[in-house]
């Protein structure tokens, strides 16, 4: 009977389910903590419990680092095509179209100029959401032109890497971007323009093997995966257990590949300090160094320390002149003091007394490898 079945089942109270809108809470992928979305955004998308850094877009990094209203995008007209007419499960052209629709980006890197706390610089920020941040011919060309812009404007270069490596849909055209960008970075170094490389999670493949690892200063976010091949591939290749934390930024800091691990909330202040330091150092006198294509004889001539050349011989009619202003005795560079001559009140620059020479360093042989 129906009423007997109801007695066995008992009475059930109707419970109201509270409907919560989507996007209010986010679960930390590392510690599992439930994080309030607005609080997570205030912390620049980092977990307040374990400091896990969520992956964010290139435009979010620009918003965090650049001064408000200072960013000017450049080279956005350079886009990828399908030169090889590549097709596997789908056409490469279809993949590009879908990636552009989903990310509102035209390529995996955003380039431009901006200021960080008033310090001008050139940006090139990669976005992992666009086909895994893969390095294609268009992305490499954008980075190459950013390097040339930094050389021309003599502004520091910032490259933020977040990539899975070279884009194999373009074959050798993609791999050649590694050599092209590194060759231009060598010209940037010869020009004396600083380059700061920022490594985020993940930075792997050809990007790690090229421009991401040759910065004057290399910064990394905490617990970021940085390496060429993945840990699983390496483990299967060598058939050995890998150390704990292998290819993470903390492990690479111990091995000397990374200069400093910087929390995302401290990244802007750290980069601004570095830019200010480089700007101050650029105004100091620099020690001569041999440039590419410079002859050895010219380099040795430019490398002679100041004050080592002998002073000019005194004129015969000046032997009975008054002592020098510095007093009697030999000059600091070991030569006889040059006698002072009487000069008119308005002396020409050529007849003005020269400043005292610096002490001569001990004689040593200069050896420079060809």
C-alpha positions as CSV (number, residue, x, y, z in Angstrom):
1,X,0.0,0.0,0.0
2,X,1.1,3.5,-0.7
3,X,0.8,4.9,2.9
4,X,2.9,2.0,4.2
5,X,5.7,2.8,1.8
6,X,5.6,6.4,2.9
7,X,5.9,5.5,6.6
8,X,9.0,3.4,5.9
9,X,10.6,6.1,3.8
10,X,9.9,8.8,6.4
11,X,9.3,12.4,5.9
12,X,11.7,14.5,3.8
13,X,12.0,18.1,4.3
14,X,12.3,20.2,1.3
15,X,15.7,22.0,1.2
16,X,16.3,25.1,-0.8
17,X,19.5,25.0,-2.8
18,X,21.3,28.3,-2.8
19,X,22.3,29.2,-6.3
20,X,25.7,30.8,-6.5
21,X,26.8,32.6,-9.7
22,X,29.7,31.2,-11.5
23,X,33.2,32.8,-11.3
24,X,33.0,33.7,-7.6
25,X,35.3,31.0,-6.3
26,X,38.5,29.4,-7.7
27,X,40.3,26.3,-6.4
28,X,44.0,26.5,-6.1
29,X,45.7,23.9,-8.4
30,X,48.5,23.3,-5.9
31,X,47.1,23.2,-2.3
32,X,43.4,22.9,-3.1
33,X,42.4,26.1,-1.2
34,X,39.1,27.7,-2.2
35,X,39.9,31.3,-3.1
36,X,37.5,34.2,-3.6
37,X,37.8,35.5,-7.1
38,X,38.1,39.2,-6.2
39,X,40.6,38.5,-3.5
40,X,42.6,36.4,-6.0
41,X,42.6,39.2,-8.4
42,X,43.8,41.7,-5.8
43,X,46.7,39.3,-5.1
44,X,47.6,39.4,-8.8
45,X,46.3,35.8,-9.3
46,X,48.5,34.2,-6.7
47,X,47.3,31.9,-3.9
48,X,47.5,33.6,-0.5
49,X,48.2,30.2,1.2
50,X,50.9,28.5,-0.9
51,X,51.9,31.4,-3.3
52,X,50.9,29.3,-6.3
53,X,51.0,31.5,-9.4
54,X,48.0,31.1,-11.7
55,X,48.7,31.4,-15.4
56,X,47.6,34.8,-16.8
57,X,47.5,36.4,-20.2
58,X,50.2,38.7,-21.7
59,X,47.8,41.7,-21.4
60,X,47.4,41.0,-17.7
61,X,51.2,41.1,-17.3
62,X,51.3,44.4,-19.2
63,X,48.6,45.8,-16.9
64,X,50.6,44.7,-13.8
65,X,54.0,46.0,-15.0
66,X,53.5,49.0,-17.2
67,X,52.5,52.4,-16.0
68,X,48.9,53.2,-16.7
69,X,48.3,54.5,-20.2
70,X,52.0,54.2,-21.2
71,X,51.9,51.0,-23.3
72,X,51.9,51.4,-27.1
73,X,51.6,48.2,-29.1
74,X,54.0,47.7,-32.0
75,X,54.3,45.2,-34.9
76,X,50.7,43.9,-34.6
77,X,50.5,43.8,-38.4
78,X,52.9,40.8,-38.5
79,X,50.8,37.6,-38.4
80,X,51.4,33.9,-39.1
81,X,50.3,32.3,-42.4
82,X,50.4,28.7,-43.6
83,X,53.5,28.5,-45.7
84,X,53.8,24.7,-45.6
85,X,50.0,24.0,-46.1
86,X,50.3,21.8,-43.0
87,X,47.5,19.5,-42.0
88,X,47.2,16.7,-39.4
89,X,43.8,16.2,-37.8
90,X,43.0,19.8,-38.8
91,X,44.4,22.4,-41.1
92,X,47.0,24.7,-39.5
93,X,45.0,27.7,-40.9
94,X,41.9,26.5,-39.1
95,X,43.9,26.3,-35.8
96,X,45.2,29.8,-36.3
97,X,41.6,31.1,-36.9
98,X,40.3,29.4,-33.8
99,X,43.1,30.6,-31.6
100,X,42.5,34.2,-32.8
101,X,38.8,33.9,-32.0
102,X,39.4,32.5,-28.5
103,X,42.2,34.7,-27.4
104,X,41.5,38.0,-29.3
105,X,45.2,37.9,-30.2
106,X,46.8,37.8,-33.6
107,X,49.9,36.0,-32.5
108,X,51.5,34.4,-29.5
109,X,53.5,37.5,-28.5
110,X,52.6,41.1,-27.8
111,X,55.3,43.7,-28.4
112,X,55.4,47.4,-27.7
113,X,56.9,50.2,-25.7
114,X,56.0,51.4,-22.2
115,X,57.4,52.8,-19.0
116,X,57.8,51.1,-15.6
117,X,57.7,53.7,-12.8
118,X,58.9,56.2,-15.3
119,X,61.7,54.0,-16.9
120,X,61.1,53.5,-20.6
121,X,61.6,50.1,-22.1
122,X,60.6,47.8,-24.9
123,X,58.2,44.9,-24.2
124,X,57.8,41.4,-25.8
125,X,55.4,39.3,-23.8
126,X,54.4,35.8,-24.8
127,X,50.9,34.3,-24.2
128,X,50.5,30.6,-23.6
129,X,46.8,30.7,-24.5
130,X,47.7,31.2,-28.2
131,X,48.6,27.7,-29.4
132,X,50.7,27.1,-26.3
133,X,52.7,30.2,-26.7
134,X,54.6,28.5,-29.5
135,X,57.4,30.3,-31.4
136,X,56.4,30.7,-35.0
137,X,57.9,32.7,-37.8
138,X,55.7,35.7,-37.1
139,X,56.3,35.6,-33.4
140,X,60.1,35.4,-34.0
141,X,59.9,38.4,-36.4
142,X,58.0,40.4,-33.8
143,X,60.6,39.7,-31.2
144,X,63.4,40.4,-33.7
145,X,61.9,43.8,-34.5
146,X,61.5,44.6,-30.8
147,X,65.3,43.9,-30.4
148,X,66.1,46.3,-33.3
149,X,63.8,48.9,-31.8
150,X,65.6,48.6,-28.4
151,X,68.9,49.1,-30.2
152,X,67.7,52.1,-32.2
153,X,66.0,53.8,-29.2
154,X,68.6,52.6,-26.7
155,X,66.0,51.4,-24.3
156,X,66.2,48.2,-22.1
157,X,64.5,45.1,-23.5
158,X,62.0,43.0,-21.5
159,X,61.0,39.6,-22.8
160,X,58.5,37.6,-20.8
161,X,58.5,33.9,-21.8
162,X,55.5,31.5,-21.5
163,X,55.8,28.9,-24.2
164,X,55.8,25.2,-25.0
165,X,58.5,25.6,-27.6
166,X,58.8,26.1,-31.4
167,X,55.6,25.7,-33.5
168,X,56.1,22.6,-35.5
169,X,53.3,23.4,-37.9
170,X,55.9,25.7,-39.7
171,X,58.8,23.3,-39.5
172,X,62.3,24.7,-40.1
173,X,60.8,28.2,-40.5
174,X,59.9,28.1,-36.8
175,X,63.3,26.6,-35.7
176,X,65.2,29.4,-37.5
177,X,63.7,32.0,-35.2
178,X,65.9,30.7,-32.4
179,X,69.1,31.6,-34.4
180,X,67.7,34.9,-35.6
181,X,66.7,36.2,-32.2
182,X,69.9,35.1,-30.6
183,X,72.0,36.8,-33.3
184,X,70.1,40.1,-32.8
185,X,70.5,39.8,-29.0
186,X,74.3,39.6,-29.6
187,X,74.0,42.9,-31.4
188,X,72.0,44.3,-28.5
189,X,74.8,43.3,-26.1
190,X,77.4,44.9,-28.3
191,X,75.4,48.1,-28.3
192,X,75.4,48.0,-24.5
193,X,71.6,47.9,-24.1
194,X,70.4,45.7,-21.2
195,X,68.1,42.8,-21.6
196,X,65.9,41.3,-18.8
197,X,64.4,37.9,-19.3
198,X,61.4,36.9,-17.3
199,X,60.5,33.2,-17.1
200,X,57.0,32.1,-16.2
201,X,55.2,28.8,-16.0
202,X,55.9,27.0,-18.4
203,X,59.0,28.0,-20.4
204,X,60.1,25.0,-22.4
205,X,61.4,23.9,-25.7
206,X,63.2,26.1,-28.2
207,X,62.3,29.3,-26.3
208,X,64.3,28.1,-23.3
209,X,67.1,27.0,-25.6
210,X,67.3,30.4,-27.3
211,X,66.4,34.0,-26.1
212,X,64.9,33.1,-22.8
213,X,68.3,31.9,-21.3
214,X,70.6,34.7,-22.5
215,X,69.4,37.7,-20.6
216,X,71.7,40.0,-18.7
217,X,69.4,39.4,-15.7
218,X,67.1,36.3,-15.7
219,X,64.1,36.4,-13.3
220,X,61.6,33.6,-12.7
221,X,58.3,33.2,-10.9
222,X,58.1,30.7,-8.1
223,X,57.6,27.0,-9.0
224,X,57.7,27.7,-12.7
225,X,58.5,24.8,-15.0
226,X,61.6,25.8,-17.0
227,X,63.5,23.4,-19.3
228,X,64.0,22.1,-22.8
229,X,62.3,18.7,-22.6
230,X,59.7,17.7,-20.0
231,X,60.7,15.8,-16.9
232,X,58.8,12.7,-18.0
233,X,60.6,12.6,-21.3
234,X,64.0,12.9,-19.6
235,X,63.1,10.2,-17.1
236,X,62.2,7.8,-19.8
237,X,65.3,8.6,-21.8
238,X,67.9,8.2,-19.1
239,X,65.9,5.6,-17.1
240,X,66.8,7.3,-13.8
241,X,64.9,9.0,-11.0
242,X,65.1,12.8,-11.3
243,X,65.8,15.0,-8.3
244,X,62.9,16.5,-6.4
245,X,61.7,19.7,-7.9
246,X,63.6,19.0,-11.1
247,X,63.3,21.8,-13.8
248,X,61.5,24.1,-11.4
249,X,62.7,27.7,-10.9
250,X,64.0,26.9,-7.3
251,X,66.1,24.0,-8.6
252,X,67.5,26.2,-11.5
253,X,68.3,29.0,-9.0
254,X,70.5,26.6,-7.1
255,X,72.3,25.5,-10.4
256,X,72.9,29.1,-11.5
257,X,70.6,29.3,-14.5
258,X,68.2,31.8,-12.8
259,X,69.5,35.0,-11.1
260,X,66.5,35.5,-8.9
261,X,63.0,34.2,-8.1
262,X,60.5,37.0,-7.8
263,X,57.0,36.8,-6.5
264,X,54.5,38.4,-8.9
265,X,53.5,41.1,-6.4
266,X,57.2,42.1,-6.3
267,X,57.9,41.8,-10.0
268,X,57.1,45.4,-11.0
269,X,59.2,46.9,-8.2
270,X,62.1,44.6,-8.9
271,X,62.2,45.4,-12.6
272,X,61.9,49.1,-11.9
273,X,64.9,48.9,-9.6
274,X,66.9,47.0,-12.3
275,X,66.0,49.6,-15.0
276,X,67.1,52.4,-12.7
277,X,70.3,50.6,-11.9
278,X,71.1,50.1,-15.6
279,X,70.2,53.7,-16.4
280,X,72.7,54.9,-13.7
281,X,75.4,52.5,-14.8
282,X,75.0,53.6,-18.5
283,X,76.1,57.1,-17.5
284,X,79.4,55.8,-15.9
285,X,82.6,55.6,-18.0
286,X,82.9,52.1,-19.4
287,X,86.0,50.0,-19.8
288,X,86.9,49.5,-23.5
289,X,86.2,46.1,-24.9
290,X,86.8,44.5,-28.2
291,X,83.8,44.7,-30.5
292,X,82.8,42.3,-33.3
293,X,85.0,42.9,-36.3
294,X,87.4,45.2,-34.5
295,X,91.1,44.6,-35.3
296,X,93.4,43.5,-32.5
297,X,95.8,46.5,-33.0
298,X,92.9,49.0,-32.7
299,X,91.6,47.2,-29.6
300,X,95.0,47.3,-27.9
301,X,95.4,51.0,-28.7
302,X,92.0,51.7,-27.2
303,X,92.8,49.6,-24.1
304,X,95.9,51.6,-23.0
305,X,95.1,53.1,-19.6
306,X,95.0,56.8,-19.2
307,X,98.2,58.4,-18.1
308,X,100.6,55.7,-19.3
309,X,101.8,57.7,-22.3
310,X,104.9,59.8,-21.6
311,X,104.4,63.5,-21.2
312,X,105.7,65.8,-24.0
313,X,109.3,66.9,-23.8
314,X,109.9,70.4,-22.4
315,X,110.9,73.1,-24.7
316,X,114.6,74.3,-24.5
317,X,113.7,77.9,-23.5
318,X,111.5,76.8,-20.6
319,X,114.4,75.1,-18.6
320,X,114.7,78.1,-16.3
321,X,111.0,78.6,-15.7
322,X,109.4,78.7,-12.3
323,X,108.4,75.4,-10.6
324,X,105.2,73.8,-11.4
325,X,102.0,74.5,-9.3
326,X,102.1,70.9,-8.0
327,X,105.6,71.6,-6.4
328,X,109.0,70.2,-7.0
329,X,109.7,66.5,-7.5
330,X,108.7,63.9,-10.1
331,X,105.2,63.7,-11.4
332,X,102.9,60.8,-10.3
333,X,103.7,58.9,-13.5
334,X,107.4,58.9,-12.9
335,X,108.4,61.6,-15.4
336,X,110.1,64.9,-14.7
337,X,107.7,67.7,-13.9
338,X,106.8,69.9,-16.8
339,X,108.0,73.5,-16.0
340,X,105.3,76.1,-15.9
341,X,105.5,79.0,-18.4
342,X,104.1,82.4,-18.0
343,X,101.0,82.8,-20.1
344,X,98.9,85.8,-20.9
345,X,95.6,86.4,-19.1
346,X,93.5,85.2,-22.0
347,X,95.3,82.0,-23.0
348,X,94.1,79.8,-25.8
349,X,92.8,76.3,-25.0
350,X,95.8,74.8,-26.6
351,X,98.2,76.6,-24.2
352,X,96.1,75.8,-21.1
353,X,97.9,73.6,-18.6
354,X,96.9,69.9,-18.8
355,X,95.6,68.1,-15.7
356,X,98.0,65.8,-13.8
357,X,98.3,62.4,-15.3
358,X,97.1,59.3,-13.5
359,X,99.7,56.9,-12.0
360,X,101.1,54.4,-14.4
361,X,100.1,50.8,-13.8
362,X,102.8,48.1,-13.5
363,X,104.1,46.9,-16.8
364,X,102.3,43.8,-17.9
365,X,101.8,42.0,-21.2
366,X,98.3,42.4,-22.8
367,X,97.2,39.1,-24.3
368,X,94.0,39.0,-26.3
369,X,93.0,35.8,-28.0
370,X,92.2,36.2,-31.7
